[in-house]
């Protein structure tokens, strides 16, 4: 099955004008570093158990860094979806 990655925001830990660090749960697909998400955001980094990883799959949680013009709109419960699914 090939579905778009979806990340649900649990909390926003740090927020700046162009980037945010959030705790997320992957609720669909496989999220990968470098993927573009709704709201003009890019997934820059994924940390699981203090280690940097390249992808996140359901039902796991991680600390992530998202960058882009719309990071200020991130809030608890919001779901961001990858603009295209991975093969």
C-alpha positions in Angstrom: 0.0 0.0 0.0 1.3 3.4 -0.9 -0.2 6.3 1.2 1.0 9.8 1.9 2.8 10.3 5.1 0.8 12.0 7.8 2.2 13.5 11.1 0.0 14.5 14.0 1.4 17.3 16.2 1.5 16.4 19.9 3.3 19.5 21.0 5.3 22.4 19.6 8.6 22.5 21.7 10.3 25.5 19.9 9.1 27.8 17.3 10.8 30.5 15.3 9.8 32.5 12.2 11.0 29.8 9.8 11.3 26.6 11.8 9.6 24.6 14.6 10.7 21.6 16.7 7.7 19.4 17.5 6.8 16.1 19.1 4.8 14.2 16.5 3.2 10.8 15.9 3.2 9.3 12.5 -0.4 8.4 11.7 0.0 7.3 8.1 2.5 6.4 5.4 6.3 6.8 6.0 7.6 10.2 6.7 11.2 10.9 5.4 13.7 13.6 6.0 13.5 16.1 3.0 9.8 15.4 2.4 7.5 18.4 1.7 4.3 18.7 3.7 1.1 20.8 3.5 1.5 24.4 4.4 4.8 24.8 2.6 6.8 22.9 5.2 9.8 20.6 4.9 10.7 17.8 7.3 14.4 18.6 8.1 15.2 16.2 11.0 13.8 13.3 12.9 15.0 12.3 16.3 13.9 9.0 17.9 15.2 8.1 21.4 17.9 10.8 20.9 19.2 9.4 17.6 18.8 11.0 14.2 16.9 8.7 11.8 15.9 9.1 8.1 12.3 8.0 8.4 9.3 7.5 10.7 6.5 5.1 10.3 3.2 4.5 12.2 2.5 4.3 15.1 5.9 5.7 16.2 6.5 9.1 17.7 9.6 11.4 17.4 10.9 14.9 17.8 11.1 16.5 14.4 12.2 19.8 12.9 9.9 21.3 10.3 10.9 24.4 8.3 8.9 26.7 6.1 6.6 29.7 5.9 3.7 28.2 7.7 5.3 26.7 10.8 3.6 29.3 12.9 0.3 27.6 12.2 1.4 24.3 13.9 -0.6 23.4 17.0 -1.5 20.4 19.1 -3.7 18.0 17.2 -3.0 19.4 13.8 -2.1 16.8 11.1 0.3 17.7 8.2 0.3 15.5 5.1 3.1 14.9 2.7 2.5 16.5 -0.7 3.3 13.2 -2.5 3.5 9.7 -1.3 6.8 7.7 -1.4 7.1 4.7 -3.7 
